[in-house]
């Protein structure tokens, strides 16, 4: 299926590891120009070099941005728009992955999971309206099911992100801008949270593996869903939350 992303300019926050890095790579594979950000200079440089070499026919730019800082985020979006004269897609990806039920944890999660997404989208919105662009926010199945992370800010604030994305879909549809969210299940990648849990808390890892009815955790294949939703092939899909979880969620989504 041809997704017609070759002339698109895509912004991805948190694009140096795990799901975010795979999203960047998948857009590059489709020929898009991808601008991603993260907080660590060495990591940004290494990932830009790696993905540029892997996808020589596409354009990849990394930037050092703390997404919890609204000024840094707005400056980055403005610089991308100035350099490329358009923004077609924004993917709000990073998470504090904070599950401690403390005031500090709630605040960190609110700034990174919720406000960073809101600030990214608001900064990019004038450009998305010009291009009839697309928004994809990365949520989690913990926003749909009360799971082992409860009580914590993680699922609660990702649920808020899903709701906010649906609000955007409703209010921006007349302007031709679409907004959807993707909720991955337990996602296993090298160096990720679930690899750490596998070694540090084998009992939790075993229980969650048992809960995954397809016999494995999600791989960063979740990037395929993100790229599809952002593309013209999904031109009549907006306001949706797509679970990519292998049937982990037990509730029925109507």
DRENZALO-871937 format. One line per field, with one value per residue: residue number from 1; residue in three letters; chain; y, z, x of N, C-alpha, C in turn. Coordinates in steps of 0.1 Angstrom, whole numbers, plus 5000, padded with zeros to 4 digits. Each point is the difference from the previous one (the first is absolute). Layout:
<pts>
k (NUM,...)
r (ALA,...)
c (A,...)
n_v (Y,...)
n_w (Z,...)
n_u (X,...)
ca_v (Y,...)
ca_w (Z,...)
ca_u (X,...)
c_v (Y,...)
c_w (Z,...)
c_u (X,...)
</pts>
This chain:
<pts>
k (1,2,3,4,5,6,7,8,9,10,11,12,13,14,15,16,17,18,19,20,21,22,23,24,25,26,27,28,29,30,31,32,33,34,35,36,37,38,39,40,41,42,43,44,45,46,47,48,49,50,51,52,53,54,55,56,57,58,59,60,61,62,63,64,65,66,67,68,69,70,71,72,73,74,75,76,77,78,79,80,81,82,83,84,85,86,87,88,89,90,91,92,93,94,95,96,97,98,99,100,101,102,103,104,105,106,107,108,109,110,111,112,113,114,115,116,117,118,119,120,121,122,123,124,125,126,127,128,129,130,131,132,133,134,135,136,137,138,139,140,141,142,143,144,145,146,147,148,149,150,151,152,153,154,155,156,157,158,159,160,161,162,163,164,165,166,167,168,169,170,171,172,173,174,175,176,177,178,179,180,181,182,183,184,185,186,187,188,189,190,191,192,193,194,195,196,197,198,199,200,201,202,203,204,205,206,207,208,209,210,211,212,213,214,215,216,217,218,219,220,221,222,223,224,225,226,227,228,229,230,231,232,233,234,235,236,237,238,239,240,241,242,243,244,245,246,247,248,249,250,251,252,253,254)
r (UNK,UNK,UNK,UNK,UNK,UNK,UNK,UNK,UNK,UNK,UNK,UNK,UNK,UNK,UNK,UNK,UNK,UNK,UNK,UNK,UNK,UNK,UNK,UNK,UNK,UNK,UNK,UNK,UNK,UNK,UNK,UNK,UNK,UNK,UNK,UNK,UNK,UNK,UNK,UNK,UNK,UNK,UNK,UNK,UNK,UNK,UNK,UNK,UNK,UNK,UNK,UNK,UNK,UNK,UNK,UNK,UNK,UNK,UNK,UNK,UNK,UNK,UNK,UNK,UNK,UNK,UNK,UNK,UNK,UNK,UNK,UNK,UNK,UNK,UNK,UNK,UNK,UNK,UNK,UNK,UNK,UNK,UNK,UNK,UNK,UNK,UNK,UNK,UNK,UNK,UNK,UNK,UNK,UNK,UNK,UNK,UNK,UNK,UNK,UNK,UNK,UNK,UNK,UNK,UNK,UNK,UNK,UNK,UNK,UNK,UNK,UNK,UNK,UNK,UNK,UNK,UNK,UNK,UNK,UNK,UNK,UNK,UNK,UNK,UNK,UNK,UNK,UNK,UNK,UNK,UNK,UNK,UNK,UNK,UNK,UNK,UNK,UNK,UNK,UNK,UNK,UNK,UNK,UNK,UNK,UNK,UNK,UNK,UNK,UNK,UNK,UNK,UNK,UNK,UNK,UNK,UNK,UNK,UNK,UNK,UNK,UNK,UNK,UNK,UNK,UNK,UNK,UNK,UNK,UNK,UNK,UNK,UNK,UNK,UNK,UNK,UNK,UNK,UNK,UNK,UNK,UNK,UNK,UNK,UNK,UNK,UNK,UNK,UNK,UNK,UNK,UNK,UNK,UNK,UNK,UNK,UNK,UNK,UNK,UNK,UNK,UNK,UNK,UNK,UNK,UNK,UNK,UNK,UNK,UNK,UNK,UNK,UNK,UNK,UNK,UNK,UNK,UNK,UNK,UNK,UNK,UNK,UNK,UNK,UNK,UNK,UNK,UNK,UNK,UNK,UNK,UNK,UNK,UNK,UNK,UNK,UNK,UNK,UNK,UNK,UNK,UNK,UNK,UNK,UNK,UNK,UNK,UNK,UNK,UNK,UNK,UNK,UNK,UNK)
c (A,A,A,A,A,A,A,A,A,A,A,A,A,A,A,A,A,A,A,A,A,A,A,A,A,A,A,A,A,A,A,A,A,A,A,A,A,A,A,A,A,A,A,A,A,A,A,A,A,A,A,A,A,A,A,A,A,A,A,A,A,A,A,A,A,A,A,A,A,A,A,A,A,A,A,A,A,A,A,A,A,A,A,A,A,A,A,A,A,A,A,A,A,A,A,A,A,A,A,A,A,A,A,A,A,A,A,A,A,A,A,A,A,A,A,A,A,A,A,A,A,A,A,A,A,A,A,A,A,A,A,A,A,A,A,A,A,A,A,A,A,A,A,A,A,A,A,A,A,A,A,A,A,A,A,A,A,A,A,A,A,A,A,A,A,A,A,A,A,A,A,A,A,A,A,A,A,A,A,A,A,A,A,A,A,A,A,A,A,A,A,A,A,A,A,A,A,A,A,A,A,A,A,A,A,A,A,A,A,A,A,A,A,A,A,A,A,A,A,A,A,A,A,A,A,A,A,A,A,A,A,A,A,A,A,A,A,A,A,A,A,A,A,A,A,A,A,A,A,A,A,A,A,A)
n_v (4988,5009,5006,5002,4995,4998,5008,4991,5010,4992,5003,4994,5001,5000,5004,4998,4995,4987,5003,5010,4993,4990,5010,5006,4988,4997,5012,4999,4988,5008,5005,5001,5013,4995,5008,4995,4998,5003,4996,4989,5008,4992,4997,5013,5003,4991,5003,5013,4998,4992,5008,5011,4992,4996,5013,4997,4995,5001,5010,4999,5007,5000,5003,5008,4994,5007,4990,4999,5006,5007,5008,4990,4996,5012,5002,4988,5000,5012,4994,4989,5007,5008,4989,4995,5011,4989,4996,4987,4995,4999,4994,5001,4997,5009,4992,5005,4992,5009,4990,5008,4997,5009,5011,4996,4988,5004,5008,4991,4991,5009,5004,4987,4993,5010,5009,4991,4991,5006,5003,4988,4995,5007,4997,4988,5003,5012,4992,4992,5011,5005,4989,5003,5002,4992,4996,4994,4997,4997,4991,4993,4987,5006,5007,4988,4993,4998,5003,4993,5010,4996,5011,5007,5010,4989,4990,5007,5004,4988,4997,5009,4995,4988,5005,5006,4989,4994,5008,4999,4987,5002,5007,4991,4990,5011,4999,4988,5002,4989,4994,4991,4990,4996,4989,5000,4987,4990,5009,4990,5007,4998,4998,4995,5006,4993,5004,5012,5000,4995,5009,5012,4996,4988,5001,5013,4997,4990,5008,5009,4992,4995,5013,4999,5000,5009,5000,5013,5008,5012,4999,5007,4989,5005,5002,4988,4998,5005,4994,4989,5002,5002,4990,5003,4988,5009,5005,4989,4998,5004,5004,4991,4990,4997,4989,4999,4989,4995,5008,5008,5011,4999,5014,5001,5004,5008)
n_w (5000,4990,5009,4989,5006,4988,4998,5010,5009,5007,5010,5006,5011,5007,4990,5011,5005,5000,5004,5006,5003,5003,5006,5005,5002,5004,5005,5005,5004,5003,5003,5012,5002,5009,5008,5007,5012,5008,5012,4995,5000,5008,5006,5000,5002,5009,5005,4999,5005,5010,5002,5000,5006,5008,4999,4991,4997,5013,5006,5008,5009,5008,5011,5008,5006,5010,4997,5012,4991,5002,5005,5005,5004,5004,5005,5004,5003,5005,5005,5003,5004,5005,5004,5002,5005,5008,5006,4998,5008,5012,5006,5009,5002,5006,5010,5011,4995,5006,5009,5006,5010,4994,5007,5003,5001,5007,5006,5002,5003,5008,5004,5001,5006,5008,5008,5000,5001,5010,5005,4997,5003,5011,5002,4997,5008,5000,5001,5009,5004,4997,5005,5008,5010,5007,5010,5006,5010,5008,5002,5005,5001,5007,4989,4995,5005,5011,4999,4998,4991,5003,5008,4989,4997,4998,5005,5011,4999,4997,5010,5008,4996,5002,5011,5003,4996,5007,5010,4998,5000,5011,5006,4997,5001,5003,5007,5000,5013,4999,5010,5002,5008,5004,5004,5001,4999,5008,4999,4993,5005,4994,5013,4997,5004,4990,4993,5005,4998,4988,5002,5002,4993,5000,5013,5000,4995,5008,5010,4996,4999,5011,5004,4993,4995,4993,5013,4997,5003,5000,4988,4997,4996,5012,4995,4996,5012,5006,4992,5001,5013,4999,4992,4988,5002,5010,4988,5002,5006,5009,5011,4994,5009,4994,5005,5004,5004,4988,5002,5005,4994,5012,5000,4997,4989,5004)
n_u (5008,4998,5009,5007,5010,5004,4990,4998,4998,5007,4993,5011,4993,5011,5008,5006,4989,4999,4987,5005,5011,4992,4993,5011,5004,4988,4999,5012,4995,4990,5012,4994,4999,5009,4994,5010,4996,5009,5003,5005,5010,5007,4989,4996,5012,5001,4988,5003,5012,4995,4989,5008,5009,4990,4998,5010,4988,5001,4994,5011,4993,5010,4993,5007,4989,4998,4992,5005,5008,4989,5009,5006,4988,4995,5012,5000,4987,5003,5011,4992,4990,5009,5006,4987,4996,5000,4989,5001,5009,4993,5010,4991,5013,5008,5005,4996,4991,4992,5003,5009,4992,5008,5000,5013,4996,4989,5008,5009,4991,4994,5013,5004,4991,4996,5007,5010,4991,4994,5011,5004,4988,4999,5013,4996,4989,5006,5010,4995,4994,5012,5005,4989,5008,5009,4993,5010,4992,5011,4990,4991,5001,5010,4998,4999,5010,4994,5013,5011,4999,4988,4997,4999,5009,5007,4991,4999,5013,5003,4991,5005,5011,4995,4995,5012,5006,4991,5002,5013,4998,4992,5009,5010,4991,4993,5012,4995,5001,5007,4995,5010,4997,5011,4994,5014,5001,5003,5009,5005,5010,5011,5003,4989,4988,4995,5011,4999,4987,5003,5010,4994,4990,5007,4995,5003,5012,5001,4995,5008,5010,4996,5000,5011,4988,5008,5004,4999,5010,4995,5003,5011,4993,4998,5012,4998,4994,5010,5008,4993,4998,5013,4998,5001,5006,5002,4997,4993,5012,4992,5006,5009,4999,5011,4995,5013,4992,4998,4990,5010,4994,4993,5000,4987,5006,4990)
ca_v (5012,5012,5009,5014,5009,5004,5015,5005,5003,4993,5003,4990,5002,4988,4991,4994,4986,4993,5003,5013,4998,4992,5008,5008,4991,4996,5011,5001,4990,5005,5011,5013,5008,4998,5008,4994,5006,4994,5009,4997,5004,4989,4991,5006,4999,4986,4995,5007,4994,4986,4999,5006,4990,4989,5005,5011,5007,5008,5010,4998,5011,4999,5012,4998,5007,4996,5002,5006,5014,5005,5009,4992,4992,5009,5004,4989,5000,5012,4998,4990,5007,5009,4993,4992,5007,4993,4989,4992,4990,5000,4988,5003,4986,4996,4998,4999,4986,5002,4993,5002,5008,5011,5013,5002,4991,5005,5013,4997,4994,5011,5009,4993,4992,5008,5013,5000,4997,5011,5011,4996,5001,5014,5007,4995,5001,5009,4994,4989,5006,5003,4988,4990,4990,4989,4999,4987,4999,4987,4998,4987,4992,5003,5010,4993,4990,5001,4988,4999,5013,5008,5013,5008,5010,4995,4997,5011,5011,4995,5000,5014,5002,4994,5009,5012,4997,4999,5014,5006,4994,5006,5015,5004,4994,5010,5006,4990,4994,4988,4996,4987,4995,4986,4995,4987,4992,4999,5001,4995,5003,5000,5012,5006,4997,4986,4992,5002,4993,4986,4996,5005,4995,4989,4996,5009,4998,4987,5002,5008,4991,4992,5008,5003,4988,4995,4993,5009,5015,5008,5005,5013,5000,5010,5011,4998,5005,5015,5006,4998,5011,5013,5000,5003,4988,5000,5013,5001,4995,5010,4999,4986,4995,4987,4991,4991,4994,4985,4995,5001,5006,4991,5007,5001,5014,5002)
ca_w (5000,4999,5010,4995,5011,4995,5001,5013,5011,5012,5013,5010,5013,5006,4989,5000,5006,5001,4991,4993,4990,4989,4993,4991,4990,4991,4992,4990,4990,4991,4992,5006,5007,5014,5010,5013,5011,5013,5009,5001,4988,4994,4995,4988,4989,4996,4993,4987,4991,4997,4992,4987,4992,4997,4991,4993,4991,5008,5008,5015,5008,5015,5007,5014,5005,5012,4997,5012,5000,4989,4992,4992,4991,4990,4992,4991,4990,4991,4992,4990,4990,4993,4991,4990,4995,5002,5010,4996,5010,5013,5009,5014,5005,5012,5013,5012,5005,5014,5006,5014,5004,5008,4994,4990,4989,4993,4993,4989,4990,4994,4991,4989,4993,4996,4996,4988,4988,4997,4996,4986,4991,4999,4992,4986,4994,4989,4988,4997,4993,4986,4992,5003,5006,5008,5014,5006,5014,5004,5013,5006,5004,5014,5000,4997,5010,5013,5000,5011,5003,5008,4996,4996,4990,4986,4993,5001,4991,4987,4997,4997,4987,4990,4999,4993,4986,4994,4999,4989,4988,4998,4998,4988,4987,4990,4994,4992,5008,5007,5012,5006,5010,4999,5014,5000,5012,5006,4989,5004,4991,5007,5008,5004,5013,5002,5002,5014,5009,4998,5008,5013,5007,4992,5003,4993,4986,4997,5000,4988,4989,5001,4996,4986,4995,4988,5004,5000,5002,4988,4995,4995,4988,5003,4991,4987,5002,5001,4987,4993,5005,4996,4986,4992,4999,5012,4998,5006,5014,5010,5013,5004,5008,4994,5009,4993,5013,5000,5008,5014,5006,5001,4998,4986,4996,4990)
ca_u (4992,5008,4994,5002,5006,5013,5002,4995,5009,4994,5006,4998,5007,5005,5003,5013,5000,4988,4990,5003,5010,4994,4991,5009,5006,4989,4997,5011,4999,4990,5006,4997,5010,4997,5007,4997,5007,5002,5007,5014,5007,5007,4990,4994,5010,5002,4988,4999,5010,4995,4989,5003,5007,4991,4990,5007,4991,4992,5007,4998,5006,4998,5002,5001,4989,4993,4986,4993,5003,4992,5008,5009,4992,4995,5011,5003,4989,5001,5012,4997,4991,5008,5009,4994,4988,4988,5000,4989,4996,5007,4998,5003,5003,5008,4993,5008,4999,5000,4989,4999,4989,5005,4997,5010,4997,4989,5004,5009,4991,4992,5008,5006,4990,4988,5003,5009,4992,4991,5009,5005,4989,4997,5010,5000,4987,4998,5007,4991,4988,5004,5003,4990,5009,4995,5005,4999,5006,5003,4995,5004,4989,4997,4989,4988,4998,5006,5009,5010,5006,4991,4996,5012,4997,5003,4988,4990,5003,4999,4986,4998,5006,4990,4988,5004,5002,4986,4995,5006,4994,4987,5000,5008,4995,4996,5012,5007,5010,4995,5007,4997,5010,5004,5003,5007,5000,5014,5009,5013,5011,5013,5003,4987,4995,4996,5012,5004,4991,5003,5011,4999,4987,4995,4986,4991,5002,4993,4985,4996,5001,4988,4988,5001,4993,5006,5012,5011,4997,5000,5013,4998,4991,4990,5003,4992,4986,5002,5003,4987,4991,5004,5001,4988,4992,4991,4995,4986,5000,5004,4994,5000,5011,5003,5008,5009,5003,4999,4988,5003,4989,4989,4987,4995,5001,4989)
c_v (5012,5011,5015,5010,5006,5015,5006,5003,4996,5004,4989,5004,4987,4989,4992,4986,4994,5003,5012,4998,4992,5008,5009,4991,4997,5012,5002,4989,5003,5012,5014,5006,5000,5008,4994,5008,4991,5009,4998,5002,4988,4990,5005,4999,4986,4994,5007,4993,4986,5000,5006,4990,4989,5004,5012,5008,5009,5010,4999,5011,4997,5013,4997,5009,4994,5003,5005,5015,5006,5009,4992,4992,5010,5005,4989,4999,5011,4998,4990,5007,5009,4993,4992,5006,4993,4991,4992,4991,5003,4988,5003,4987,4999,4999,5000,4986,4999,4993,5001,5010,5011,5013,5003,4992,5006,5013,4996,4994,5010,5008,4993,4993,5009,5013,5001,4997,5012,5012,4997,5003,5015,5008,4996,5003,5010,4994,4988,5004,5003,4988,4990,4987,4991,5001,4986,5001,4986,4999,4986,4992,5002,5011,4994,4990,5004,4988,5002,5014,5008,4998,5008,5010,4995,4998,5012,5011,4996,4999,5015,5004,4995,5009,5013,4998,4999,5014,5007,4995,5007,5015,5003,4994,5010,5007,4990,4993,4988,4997,4987,4996,4985,4995,4987,4992,4999,4998,4996,5004,5001,5013,5006,4995,4985,4991,5002,4992,4985,4995,5004,4996,4989,4996,5009,4998,4987,5002,5008,4992,4991,5007,5003,4987,4995,4994,5008,5014,5007,5003,5014,5001,5010,5012,4999,5007,5016,5005,4999,5011,5014,5002,5003,4988,4999,5014,5003,4994,5011,4998,4986,4997,4986,4992,4992,4992,4984,4994,5001,5006,4991,5006,5001,5015,5002,5012)
c_w (5000,5009,4996,5011,4995,5002,5013,5009,5013,5013,5010,5013,5006,4990,5000,5005,4999,4989,4992,4989,4988,4992,4990,4989,4990,4991,4989,4989,4990,4992,5006,5005,5015,5009,5014,5011,5012,5009,5000,4987,4993,4994,4987,4989,4995,4992,4986,4990,4996,4990,4986,4991,4996,4989,4992,4990,5007,5008,5015,5007,5015,5007,5015,5006,5013,4998,5011,5001,4988,4990,4990,4989,4988,4991,4990,4989,4990,4991,4989,4989,4992,4990,4989,4994,5002,5012,4996,5011,5013,5007,5014,5007,5014,5012,5011,5006,5015,5006,5015,5004,5010,4993,4989,4988,4991,4992,4988,4988,4993,4990,4988,4991,4994,4994,4988,4987,4996,4995,4986,4990,4997,4992,4985,4993,4989,4987,4996,4993,4986,4992,5001,5006,5010,5014,5004,5014,5004,5015,5006,5003,5015,5002,4999,5011,5013,5002,5012,5003,5010,5015,4997,4989,4986,4992,5000,4991,4985,4995,4996,4986,4989,4999,4994,4985,4993,4999,4988,4986,4996,4996,4987,4987,4990,4993,4992,5008,5007,5013,5005,5010,4998,5014,4999,5013,5005,4988,5004,4989,5008,5007,5006,5014,5002,5000,5014,5010,4999,5009,5015,5008,4991,5002,4992,4985,4996,5000,4988,4987,4999,4995,4985,4993,4987,5002,5000,5002,4986,4996,4994,4987,5001,4991,4987,5001,5000,4986,4991,5003,4995,4985,4993,4999,5012,5000,5007,5014,5009,5013,5006,5009,4996,5010,4991,5012,4999,5008,5015,5008,5000,4998,4985,4997,4989,4992)
c_u (5009,4993,5002,5006,5013,5003,4995,5011,4994,5009,4997,5007,5004,5004,5013,5000,4986,4990,5003,5010,4994,4990,5008,5005,4989,4996,5012,5000,4990,5004,4997,5012,4996,5009,4996,5008,5002,5009,5015,5007,5007,4990,4994,5010,5002,4988,4998,5010,4996,4989,5002,5008,4991,4989,5005,4991,4990,5008,4996,5008,4997,5003,4999,4989,4995,4985,4992,5002,4992,5008,5009,4992,4995,5011,5004,4990,5002,5012,4998,4991,5008,5009,4994,4987,4987,5001,4987,4995,5008,4996,5005,5003,5005,4991,5010,5000,5000,4988,5000,4989,5004,4998,5011,4998,4989,5004,5009,4992,4992,5007,5004,4989,4989,5003,5010,4992,4991,5009,5005,4989,4996,5010,5000,4987,4998,5006,4991,4988,5003,5001,4989,5006,4993,5008,4999,5007,5001,4995,5004,4987,4996,4990,4986,4996,5007,5010,5010,5006,4991,5004,5013,4995,5000,4988,4990,5003,5001,4985,4996,5005,4991,4988,5003,5001,4986,4994,5006,4994,4986,5001,5008,4995,4995,5012,5008,5012,4995,5008,4995,5011,5002,5004,5007,4998,5014,5010,5014,5011,5013,5002,4987,4996,4997,5012,5006,4992,5002,5012,4998,4987,4994,4986,4990,5001,4992,4985,4995,5001,4988,4987,5000,4995,5006,5014,5013,4996,5001,5015,4997,4993,4989,5002,4992,4986,5001,5002,4987,4990,5004,4999,4986,4990,4990,4993,4986,5000,5005,4992,5000,5012,5002,5009,5009,5006,4999,4988,5002,4988,4988,4986,4997,5000,4989,5003)
</pts>
